[in-house]
Amino acid sequence: MTFTQMHNRMMSHGMASFCAEAASWRAQSAQAFSNSMMLILGAIIMASIIIARLFALSILGLLVLVLVVLLITAHFDTPWTRNPA
């Protein structure tokens, strides 16, 4: 085998290896991107669920507070509780 043939063979195997590594790197990069996107979307969904539940609890708490205030003020002589005679 001549030097040129050996050199060409080494270069062709080297390029094939480089291309295989590049394709593998692209696949790993795409997989990492997909994983990070799934992680971000999962965090957004969890945050929206938590915010929605906190909002519902705050509305429920506000409703309970209004009812308690109305029950407390019902025992006092207020214009709301006076009977028109």
C-alpha positions in Angstrom: 0.0 0.0 0.0 1.4 3.3 -1.0 1.6 6.3 1.2 -1.1 8.1 -0.8 -3.5 5.2 -0.5 -2.8 4.8 3.2 -3.3 8.6 3.7 -6.6 8.6 1.7 -7.9 5.6 3.7 -7.0 7.3 7.0 -8.6 10.5 5.9 -11.8 8.8 4.7 -12.2 6.9 7.9 -11.4 10.0 9.9 -14.1 12.0 8.0 -16.6 9.2 8.4 -15.9 9.2 12.1 -16.2 13.0 12.3 -19.5 12.9 10.5 -20.8 10.2 12.7 -19.8 12.1 15.8 -21.4 15.3 14.4 -24.6 13.5 13.7 -24.5 11.9 17.1 -23.9 15.4 18.7 -26.8 16.8 16.7 -29.1 14.0 18.0 -27.9 14.6 21.5 -28.3 18.3 21.2 -31.9 17.9 19.8 -32.7 15.5 22.7 -31.3 17.9 25.3 -33.3 20.8 23.7 -36.4 18.6 23.8 -35.8 17.7 27.4 -35.3 21.3 28.4 -38.4 22.4 26.6 -40.4 19.7 28.3 -39.0 20.8 31.6 -39.9 24.4 31.0 -43.4 23.5 29.8 -43.9 21.3 32.8 -42.9 24.1 35.1 -45.3 26.5 33.4 -48.1 24.1 33.7 -47.4 23.5 37.4 -47.1 27.2 38.1 -50.4 27.9 36.3 -52.1 25.1 38.4 -50.7 26.6 41.6 -51.7 30.1 40.7 -55.3 29.0 39.8 -55.7 27.2 43.1 -54.3 30.2 45.0 -56.7 32.4 43.2 -59.7 30.1 43.9 -58.7 29.9 47.6 -58.4 33.7 47.8 -61.8 34.1 46.3 -63.2 31.5 48.7 -61.4 33.3 51.6 -62.8 36.6 50.6 -66.3 35.2 50.4 -66.0 33.7 53.9 -64.7 37.0 55.2 -67.7 38.9 53.7 -70.1 36.4 55.3 -68.4 36.7 58.7 -68.6 40.4 58.5 -72.3 40.3 57.5 -73.0 37.9 60.4 -71.2 40.1 62.9 -72.9 43.3 61.7 -76.3 41.6 61.8 -76.3 41.8 65.6 -75.8 45.5 65.6 -78.4 48.3 65.0 -77.5 49.1 61.4 -79.6 50.4 58.6 -79.5 46.9 57.0 -81.0 45.2 60.0 -83.7 47.7 61.0 -87.3 46.6 60.5 -89.4 49.2 58.8 -92.3 49.7 61.2 
